[in-house]
Amino acid sequence: MTERAVVAACLLFAALSLAGAQAAGGAPRPRVALVLSGGSALGIAHVGVIRELEKAGIPIDMVLGTSMGSLVGGLYAAGYSPDALRSFVTGLDWNALFTERRETPGDRYDSLKRDRFPLRLGFDRNGLHMGMGLLQGQNVLALLTVATLHVLPIRDFDSLPVPYRSVAADILTGEKVVFSGGSIAEAMRASMSIPGLFRPYEAQGHLLVDGGIADNMPVDEARKMGADIVIAVESRGRIARNAEQLKSAIAITNQTMGLFIEENMRPSRAGADLLIRPDLAGYNTASYAEADALIARGEAAAQAMGAEIAALASRIAATRPLAAPEAQANRRAMRDPPVLDRIEVEAPTKAGEDIARAAFAPLIGRRLEGAAARAAIDRAYGTGAYDLVTLDLVPDSGAGEGAVGVVRMRAASPARDDLLLSLGFRGLYSAFSSNEVSIMPALYLGEPSGPDSAFFIETGIGARTRAYAEYFQPFGRIFVMPFLKYESSYDSFPIGEGLGLRAYFRSAGGGAWLGLGLGSRADIQAGWSFESIRSSDVSDPAASGEGSTVLTDTETGSLNLAFRSDGRSTLVFPERGAWAMARARWADPALLGNSSFASIQAELGDTIRFSRRGTLSLSISAATDLCGIVAGAVPIPADRRFSLRSPGMFYGLEPRPGRESGDHVIGGSAELRFLLGQLNPLLGGELFAIANLSAGAARVEGDPETDLLPLRWNPSVGLGVRLSRDFGILVALGVVADGNPIGPIRPALSLEFGSLSDFLEDLR
């Protein structure tokens, strides 16, 4: 057959095929595209829309997305059903996802220090700067990698049962970058590089950020892929339509960004055959904890457009069968992950290559499993020498269905030096009122003597004058911390009508501690410390008459042992997790000074989530100097007595000598918290309703007026705001019952602003 004859035969076959299709349905088989917009947490509503589209029998032939739309779309293309998508997004610990911790003492030290300060300003030889972003996105990329292990070897997204596209933007040029192949996990991660939260992501020769600034709903890309019918889902907040909605700088900033994205959304809306816009009023881009409710809003939006969806289904059914949910093409993508034949490593040093090979060696020759792959990634990342550790899979041409693992390790950025600032306030208004205000600037110098080392200086100005300096030097899991500390205060305590006590306190000292890191959540420390204390004796009112103050000087050298473990999701109003802190101290003149005593103190608690919005937090604290318990034990100095006022309990108990402190104390609390909603996404906070019941006792050895009974009680209700992991606001109104003859039962209003947490260095 001649060449011309072959061409003619092909043309005839195409014509007959087209004629057959037209005879069967009057038009060629239409291809349906699902296009999902960006919207951060609001994009979770896409899951509900997909569920309703599948129930209507709409066959989805391709899926495209931006930002959260790229994540939902990418997982759908990887074979996840709507039910599996719901389980995925509702089961995530979003707070943990948006943090980056390694199991090294250096990372633990860094987070413990920096997280206490909401205001941070970096500096280097070029001056002050805010940094490129908070996170590299290690946890996000590792999560997406594990979730898509079974399709990672598919390098062309058109080869997926449902072809996929992800949209990102080049931060240097504003150019739209469309991912049509490579690692599907990397495509999702690049598209959701939210500016200010994540550092720009380097891929395909671009420095990439969230694709919303270039194309927030890529309808035109669907047309380029050959889509005949485009269903677009816009899950994002609405822009303000009147001046009353623009009452703050934050609202104006949000409006500016919204208008910018609105410009690239208009042609996309016009180009869609069907546009579904869930009503997301009351939620914002940080409402990750409301995933179930957002999915329900997506379902409701699709159900409200039931007539339009049914009409579209009828139009499709005229030329091709509709698809039952379990028969959707994307389900064919779900399969077992491949066997890992071998690994290739791209690392900046030979040491890095050795670390990667050691971490992934146990996986070679085995079918990959999500937990094992994540553990290997975390082992390599946990060394602390790398900002980003990624795993990709490519087909192994010589081994059938096996795959080659490509491990890439990006060297850690230079250590950060920061100027830090925090504020603290504690106000109590009852029969006895008090106010404490503190401004706390600090300096953090990273790696002055090698990886993970640090020099930290903190000062306090206000109710207490405080200066604290500490040097941290790790040696593997072991670390040393020499420190110096100064603190002084001058307070007044009312004891009745026209009467009061004045208290002076000054402490100066230092010491050195040796520690052992127990993973990223715990450590144990031991050390020696010395302090010189001058204080007024406020335990004896007769000794502190008008115009006179009795001062006492003590010097204490002591050996110390401390343990701390913290598994809380956040330090302020945690949603889950247990924590514990304990310290034992032995002071003796042989260790310098003139004091001799022993003491033990401990705090522990747990937070349990009992509903989607509700949590129960239980905590207990206790301390004793063993006096009256162990033969020969002597009372602790009055200026070092223990307090019932631990974080999370006794919101209304006044800080008065003889009422809330002693050399034996024990207290506990139960706190119910209910999440009311999210604050503005730029603030990133949550609002809680709180009900707290605290009970406890304090005893001063040998003082019949201050004994363990009667118990102190403090029920209270209030509101709490979590502004960051370790910074919040508390307003509580309650009743205090502490046996005080002047006011045995009295109301109390408590206001707190700041860290709301205890730290081990505060106990030194």
Residue pairs with C-beta under 8 A, 6 or more apart in sequence:
1 9
18 28
21 27
21 28
21 29
21 319
22 28
24 319
25 318
25 319
25 320
26 318
26 319
27 318
27 319
28 228
28 319
29 319
29 320
30 228
30 229
30 315
30 316
30 319
30 320
31 61
31 62
31 226
31 227
31 228
31 229
32 58
32 59
32 60
32 61
32 62
32 227
32 228
32 229
32 230
32 231
32 316
33 60
33 61
33 62
33 63
33 64
33 222
33 225
33 227
33 229
33 230
33 231
34 50
34 53
34 60
34 62
34 63
34 64
34 73
34 76
34 231
34 233
35 63
35 64
35 65
35 69
35 217
35 218
35 219
35 221
35 222
35 230
35 231
35 232
35 233
35 268
35 272
36 43
36 46
36 63
36 64
36 65
36 66
36 68
36 69
36 70
36 72
36 73
36 217
36 233
36 235
37 43
37 65
37 66
37 67
37 69
37 212
37 216
37 217
37 232
37 233
37 234
37 235
37 236
37 265
38 65
38 66
38 67
38 68
38 69
38 70
38 191
38 192
38 210
38 211
38 212
38 216
38 217
38 236
38 261
39 45
39 67
39 68
39 69
39 234
39 235
39 236
39 237
39 280
39 285
40 67
40 68
40 194
40 285
40 286
40 681
41 68
41 283
41 284
41 285
41 286
41 287
41 288
41 290
41 291
41 294
42 68
42 235
42 236
42 237
42 280
42 283
42 284
42 285
42 287
42 294
43 67
43 68
43 69
43 71
43 72
43 235
43 236
44 68
44 72
44 89
44 235
44 288
44 291
44 294
44 295
44 298
45 233
45 235
45 278
45 280
45 294
45 295
45 297
45 298
45 301
46 65
46 68
46 69
46 72
46 73
46 233
46 235
46 298
47 72
47 82
47 85
47 86
47 89
47 295
47 298
48 82
48 278
48 294
48 295
48 296
48 297
48 298
48 299
48 300
48 301
48 302
49 233
49 235
49 276
49 278
49 298
49 299
49 301
49 302
50 60
50 72
50 76
50 82
50 85
50 298
51 82
51 83
51 86
51 295
51 298
51 299
51 302
52 298
52 299
52 302
52 303
52 309
53 60
53 231
53 302
53 309
54 60
54 82
54 323
54 325
54 328
55 325
56 306
56 309
56 310
56 313
56 322
57 313
57 317
57 322
57 323
57 324
58 231
58 309
58 312
58 313
58 316
58 322
58 323
59 316
59 320
59 321
59 322
59 323
59 328
59 329
60 76
60 162
60 323
60 328
60 329
60 330
61 162
61 163
61 227
61 329
62 162
62 163
62 164
62 165
62 222
62 225
62 227
63 73
63 76
63 77
63 162
63 163
63 164
63 165
63 330
64 73
64 164
64 165
64 166
64 167
64 218
64 221
64 222
64 225
65 71
65 72
65 73
65 74
65 165
65 166
65 167
65 191
65 218
66 166
66 167
66 191
66 210
66 211
66 212
66 215
66 216
66 217
66 218
67 191
67 192
67 194
67 210
67 211
67 212
67 216
68 192
68 235
69 217
69 233
69 235
70 166
70 167
70 187
70 188
70 191
70 192
70 211
71 144
71 188
71 191
71 192
72 85
72 89
73 164
73 166
74 144
74 148
74 164
74 166
74 184
74 185
74 187
74 188
75 84
75 85
75 88
75 147
75 148
75 188
76 85
76 162
76 330
77 151
77 157
77 160
77 161
77 162
77 163
77 164
77 184
77 330
77 333
78 147
78 148
78 150
78 151
78 160
78 184
78 330
78 333
78 334
79 150
79 151
79 161
79 330
79 331
79 332
79 333
79 334
79 335
80 88
80 330
80 334
81 325
81 328
81 331
82 325
86 291
86 292
86 295
88 147
89 291
89 295
90 291
90 292
90 295
92 143
92 288
92 291
93 569
93 576
94 288
94 289
95 569
95 570
95 575
95 725
96 139
96 569
97 139
97 140
97 143
98 135
98 139
98 140
98 197
99 111
99 135
99 139
99 725
100 135
100 136
100 138
100 139
101 107
101 108
101 111
101 520
102 381
102 382
102 383
102 384
102 520
103 378
103 382
103 517
103 519
103 520
104 382
104 383
104 384
104 452
104 474
104 477
104 517
104 520
105 452
105 474
105 477
105 478
105 479
105 515
105 517
105 523
106 384
106 451
106 452
106 453
106 454
106 472
106 474
106 479
107 384
107 452
107 520
108 517
108 520
108 521
108 523
109 452
109 454
109 472
109 474
109 479
110 446
110 452
110 454
112 759
113 442
113 444
113 454
113 456
114 120
114 418
114 420
114 444
115 571
115 724
115 725
115 726
116 420
116 422
116 726
116 727
116 755
116 757
116 759
117 420
117 421
117 422
117 440
117 442
118 421
118 422
118 723
118 724
118 727
119 420
119 421
119 422
120 418
120 419
120 420
120 421
121 128
121 129
121 130
121 418
121 419
121 420
122 128
122 129
122 130
122 131
122 416
122 417
122 418
122 419
123 129
123 417
123 418
123 419
124 414
124 417
128 419
131 416
132 199
132 200
133 195
133 196
133 197
133 198
133 199
133 200
134 196
134 197
134 198
134 199
135 197
135 198
135 199
136 198
136 199
136 387
136 388
136 410
137 189
137 193
137 198
137 199
137 201
137 388
138 381
138 387
138 388
138 389
140 189
140 192
140 198
141 185
141 186
141 189
141 388
141 390
142 374
142 377
142 378
142 381
142 389
142 391
143 374
144 185
144 188
144 189
145 152
145 183
145 185
145 373
145 377
145 390
145 391
145 392
146 370
146 371
146 373
146 374
147 185
147 370
148 184
148 185
149 337
149 338
149 368
149 370
149 373
149 393
150 333
150 334
150 335
150 336
150 337
150 338
151 160
151 184
151 333
152 183
152 184
152 185
152 392
152 393
152 403
153 338
153 393
153 394
153 395
153 403
154 160
154 184
155 181
155 182
155 394
155 395
156 180
156 181
157 163
157 164
157 165
157 179
157 180
157 181
157 184
157 187
158 180
158 181
160 330
160 333
161 329
161 330
161 331
161 332
161 333
162 328
162 329
162 330
162 333
163 225
164 184
164 187
165 178
165 179
165 180
165 218
165 221
165 222
165 225
166 178
166 179
166 184
166 187
166 188
166 190
166 191
166 211
167 176
167 177
167 178
167 179
167 191
167 211
167 214
167 215
167 218
167 221
168 176
168 177
168 179
168 190
168 191
168 193
168 201
168 203
168 206
168 208
168 209
168 210
168 211
168 214
169 175
169 176
169 177
169 208
169 209
169 210
169 211
169 212
169 213
169 214
169 215
170 176
170 177
170 206
170 207
170 208
171 195
171 200
171 207
171 208
171 209
172 206
172 207
174 213
174 214
175 206
175 214
176 211
176 214
176 215
177 190
177 204
177 206
177 208
177 211
177 214
178 218
178 221
179 186
179 187
179 190
179 191
179 204
182 203
182 204
183 392
185 392
186 201
186 203
186 390
186 392
189 201
190 201
190 203
190 208
191 208
191 210
191 211
192 198
192 210
193 199
193 200
193 201
193 208
193 209
193 210
194 209
194 210
195 209
195 210
198 209
200 207
200 208
200 209
201 207
201 208
201 209
202 208
211 218
212 261
213 260
213 261
213 264
214 264
215 221
215 264
215 268
216 236
216 261
216 264
216 265
216 268
217 232
217 234
217 265
217 268
217 269
218 268
219 230
219 232
219 267
219 268
219 269
219 271
219 272
220 267
220 268
220 271
222 230
223 230
223 271
229 273
229 274
229 312
229 315
229 316
230 271
230 272
230 273
230 274
231 272
231 273
231 274
231 276
231 312
232 268
232 269
232 272
232 274
232 275
232 276
233 275
233 276
233 277
233 278
233 298
234 265
234 269
234 275
234 276
234 277
234 278
235 277
235 278
235 280
235 294
235 298
236 261
236 280
237 254
237 258
237 280
237 283
237 284
237 285
238 281
239 255
239 258
239 259
239 262
240 246
240 251
240 255
240 258
245 251
245 255
246 252
246 255
250 680
250 682
250 683
251 680
253 682
254 680
254 681
254 682
269 275
273 312
274 305
274 308
274 309
274 312
276 301
276 302
276 305
277 301
278 294
278 297
278 298
278 300
278 301
279 297
279 300
279 301
280 294
280 297
282 677
283 290
283 293
283 294
283 297
283 678
284 678
284 680
284 681
285 681
286 678
286 679
286 681
286 684
287 294
287 677
287 678
289 575
289 612
289 613
289 675
289 678
289 686
290 678
292 612
302 309
313 322
316 322
323 329
336 367
337 367
337 368
337 369
337 370
338 367
338 368
338 393
338 401
338 402
338 403
339 365
339 366
339 367
339 368
339 399
339 401
339 402
339 403
340 360
340 363
340 364
340 365
340 366
340 367
340 368
340 393
340 402
340 403
340 404
340 405
341 364
341 365
341 396
341 399
341 402
341 403
341 404
342 364
342 396
342 404
342 405
343 356
343 357
343 360
343 364
343 404
343 405
343 406
343 407
344 404
344 405
344 406
344 407
345 352
345 353
345 356
345 357
345 406
345 407
345 408
345 409
346 406
346 407
346 408
346 409
347 353
347 355
347 356
347 407
347 408
347 409
348 409
348 410
348 411
349 411
351 385
352 385
352 386
352 409
352 411
355 380
355 383
355 385
355 409
356 380
356 389
356 407
356 409
358 379
359 376
359 377
359 379
359 380
360 376
360 380
360 391
360 405
360 407
362 372
362 376
363 372
363 373
363 376
363 405
366 372
368 393
368 403
373 391
376 391
377 389
377 390
377 391
380 386
380 389
380 407
380 409
381 388
381 389
382 520
384 412
384 451
384 452
385 411
385 412
385 451
386 409
386 410
386 411
386 412
387 410
387 411
387 412
387 413
388 408
388 409
388 410
389 407
389 408
389 409
389 410
390 407
390 408
391 405
391 406
391 407
392 405
392 406
392 408
393 403
393 404
393 405
393 406
394 403
394 404
394 406
395 403
395 404
396 402
396 403
396 404
415 446
415 447
416 444
416 446
417 444
417 445
417 446
418 443
418 444
418 446
419 441
419 442
419 443
420 441
420 442
420 443
420 444
421 439
421 440
421 441
421 442
422 440
422 442
422 727
422 754
422 755
423 438
423 439
423 440
423 753
423 754
424 436
424 437
424 438
424 439
424 440
424 462
424 753
424 754
424 755
425 435
425 436
425 437
425 438
425 751
425 752
425 753
425 754
426 434
426 435
426 436
426 750
426 751
426 752
426 753
426 754
427 433
427 434
427 435
427 436
427 749
427 750
427 751
427 752
428 434
428 435
428 652
428 654
428 655
428 748
428 749
428 750
428 751
429 748
429 749
429 750
429 751
430 652
430 654
430 736
430 743
430 746
430 747
430 748
430 749
431 740
431 742
431 743
431 746
432 493
432 494
432 654
432 656
433 654
434 654
434 655
435 463
436 462
436 463
436 464
437 462
437 463
438 460
438 461
438 462
438 463
438 464
438 466
438 754
439 460
439 461
439 462
440 458
440 459
440 460
440 461
440 466
441 458
441 459
441 461
442 456
442 457
442 458
442 459
443 455
443 456
443 457
444 454
444 455
444 456
445 454
445 455
445 456
446 453
446 454
447 453
447 454
448 454
448 455
449 473
450 473
451 474
452 472
452 474
453 471
453 472
453 473
453 474
454 471
454 472
455 469
455 470
455 471
455 472
456 469
456 470
456 471
456 472
457 467
457 468
457 469
457 470
458 466
458 467
458 468
458 469
459 466
459 467
459 468
460 466
460 467
460 487
463 489
463 491
464 487
464 488
464 489
465 486
465 487
465 488
465 489
466 485
466 486
466 487
466 488
467 484
467 485
467 486
467 487
468 483
468 484
468 485
468 486
468 761
469 483
469 484
469 485
470 481
470 482
470 483
470 484
470 761
471 481
471 482
471 483
472 479
472 480
472 481
473 479
473 480
473 481
474 517
477 516
477 517
478 514
478 515
478 516
478 517
479 514
479 515
479 516
479 517
480 512
480 513
480 514
480 515
481 512
481 513
481 514
481 515
481 525
481 527
482 510
482 511
482 512
482 513
483 510
483 511
483 512
483 513
483 761
483 764
484 509
484 510
485 507
485 508
485 509
485 510
485 531
485 764
486 507
486 508
487 505
487 506
487 507
487 508
488 505
488 506
488 507
489 503
489 504
489 505
490 502
490 503
490 504
490 505
491 502
491 503
491 505
492 500
492 501
492 502
492 503
493 500
493 501
493 502
493 503
493 538
493 655
493 656
493 657
494 500
494 656
495 501
495 541
495 656
496 742
499 541
501 538
501 541
501 544
501 657
502 536
502 538
502 544
502 549
503 535
503 536
503 538
503 657
504 534
504 535
504 536
504 549
504 551
505 533
505 534
505 535
505 536
505 639
506 533
506 534
506 535
507 531
507 532
507 533
508 531
508 532
509 529
509 530
509 531
509 532
509 556
510 529
510 530
511 527
511 528
511 529
511 530
511 560
511 764
512 527
512 528
513 525
513 526
513 527
513 560
513 562
514 525
514 526
514 527
515 523
515 524
515 525
515 526
516 523
516 524
516 525
517 523
518 524
518 565
521 565
521 566
521 567
522 563
522 564
522 565
522 566
523 563
523 564
524 561
524 562
524 563
525 560
525 561
525 562
525 563
525 760
526 559
526 560
526 561
526 562
527 559
527 560
528 557
528 558
528 559
528 560
528 591
529 557
529 558
529 560
529 764
530 555
530 556
530 557
530 558
530 591
530 592
530 593
531 555
531 556
532 553
532 554
532 555
533 552
533 553
533 554
533 555
533 556
533 637
533 639
533 640
534 551
534 552
534 553
535 551
535 552
535 554
535 638
535 639
536 544
536 549
536 550
536 551
536 552
537 543
537 544
537 550
537 551
537 552
537 638
538 544
538 638
538 657
539 638
539 657
539 658
539 700
540 550
543 550
544 550
552 637
552 638
552 639
554 593
554 594
554 595
554 637
554 639
555 592
555 593
555 594
555 595
556 587
556 593
556 595
556 637
556 640
557 587
557 588
557 589
557 590
557 591
557 592
557 593
557 595
558 585
558 586
558 587
558 588
558 591
558 593
558 595
559 585
559 586
559 591
560 583
560 584
560 585
560 586
560 764
561 583
561 584
562 581
562 582
562 583
562 584
562 760
562 763
563 580
563 581
563 582
563 583
564 580
564 581
564 582
564 760
565 578
565 579
565 580
565 581
566 577
566 579
566 580
567 577
567 578
567 579
568 574
568 576
568 577
568 578
568 579
568 607
569 575
569 576
569 577
569 607
570 722
570 725
570 726
571 725
571 726
571 755
571 756
571 757
572 720
572 722
572 723
572 724
572 725
572 726
572 727
572 728
572 755
572 756
572 757
573 673
573 686
573 688
573 720
573 722
573 728
574 607
574 615
574 617
575 607
575 609
575 615
576 607
576 608
576 609
576 615
577 606
577 607
578 604
578 605
578 606
578 607
579 604
579 605
579 606
580 602
580 603
580 604
580 605
581 602
581 603
581 604
581 758
581 760
582 600
582 601
582 602
582 603
582 604
583 600
583 601
583 602
583 760
583 763
584 598
584 599
584 600
585 598
585 599
585 600
586 598
587 593
587 595
587 596
587 597
587 598
588 595
588 596
589 595
589 596
595 637
596 634
597 625
597 633
597 634
597 635
597 636
597 637
598 625
598 626
598 630
598 633
599 623
599 624
599 625
599 626
599 636
599 640
599 642
600 623
600 624
600 626
601 621
601 622
601 623
601 624
601 642
601 763
602 621
602 622
602 623
603 619
603 620
603 621
603 646
603 758
604 619
604 620
604 621
605 617
605 618
605 619
605 620
605 648
606 617
606 618
606 619
607 615
607 616
607 617
607 618
608 615
608 616
608 617
608 618
609 615
610 616
613 674
613 675
614 672
614 673
614 674
614 675
615 672
615 673
616 670
616 671
616 672
616 673
617 648
617 669
617 670
617 671
617 672
617 673
618 668
618 669
618 670
618 671
619 646
619 648
619 649
619 668
619 669
619 671
620 666
620 667
620 668
620 669
621 644
621 646
621 649
621 665
621 666
621 667
621 668
622 665
622 666
622 667
623 642
623 664
623 665
623 666
624 642
624 663
624 664
624 665
625 633
625 634
625 635
625 636
625 663
625 664
625 701
626 633
627 633
627 634
627 635
627 636
627 663
627 664
627 701
628 664
628 701
635 663
635 701
635 702
636 642
636 663
641 661
641 662
641 663
641 700
642 661
642 662
642 663
642 664
642 665
642 698
643 655
643 660
643 661
643 665
644 650
644 653
644 660
644 661
644 665
644 667
644 696
644 697
644 698
644 712
645 653
645 655
645 660
646 667
646 758
647 756
647 757
647 758
648 669
648 671
648 692
648 756
649 667
649 668
649 669
649 692
649 694
649 696
649 714
650 660
650 667
650 669
650 694
650 696
650 712
650 714
651 692
651 694
651 714
651 716
651 718
651 730
651 732
651 734
651 748
651 750
651 752
652 714
652 716
652 732
652 734
652 735
652 736
652 747
652 748
652 749
652 750
653 659
653 660
653 694
653 712
653 714
653 736
653 738
653 748
654 660
654 736
654 748
658 700
658 703
658 705
658 706
659 698
659 706
659 712
659 738
659 740
660 698
660 712
660 738
661 698
662 698
662 699
662 700
662 701
662 706
663 699
663 700
663 701
664 698
664 699
664 701
664 708
665 696
665 697
665 698
665 699
666 696
666 697
666 708
667 694
667 695
667 696
667 697
667 712
668 694
668 695
668 696
669 692
669 693
669 694
669 695
670 692
670 693
671 690
671 691
671 692
671 693
672 690
672 691
672 692
673 688
673 689
673 690
673 720
674 688
674 689
674 690
675 686
675 687
675 688
676 687
676 688
676 689
677 686
677 687
678 685
678 686
678 687
679 685
679 686
679 687
679 721
679 723
683 723
684 723
684 724
685 721
685 722
685 723
685 724
686 721
686 722
687 719
687 720
687 721
688 719
688 720
688 721
688 722
689 717
689 718
689 719
690 716
690 717
690 718
690 719
690 720
690 730
690 732
691 715
691 716
691 717
692 714
692 715
692 716
692 717
692 718
692 732
692 734
693 713
693 714
693 715
694 712
694 713
694 714
694 715
694 716
695 711
695 712
695 713
695 714
696 711
696 712
697 708
697 709
697 711
697 712
698 706
698 708
698 712
699 706
699 707
699 708
700 706
700 707
710 738
710 739
712 736
712 737
712 738
712 739
713 735
713 736
713 737
713 738
714 734
714 735
714 736
714 737
714 748
715 734
715 735
716 732
716 733
716 734
716 735
716 748
716 750
717 732
717 733
717 734
718 730
718 731
718 732
718 733
718 734
718 750
719 730
719 731
720 728
720 729
720 730
720 731
721 728
721 729
721 730
722 728
723 729
726 755
726 756
726 757
727 754
727 755
727 756
728 753
728 754
728 756
729 752
729 753
730 750
730 751
730 752
730 753
730 756
731 749
731 750
731 751
732 749
732 750
733 747
733 748
733 749
733 750
734 747
734 748
734 750
735 745
735 746
735 747
735 748
736 745
736 746
736 747
736 748
737 744
737 745
738 744
740 746
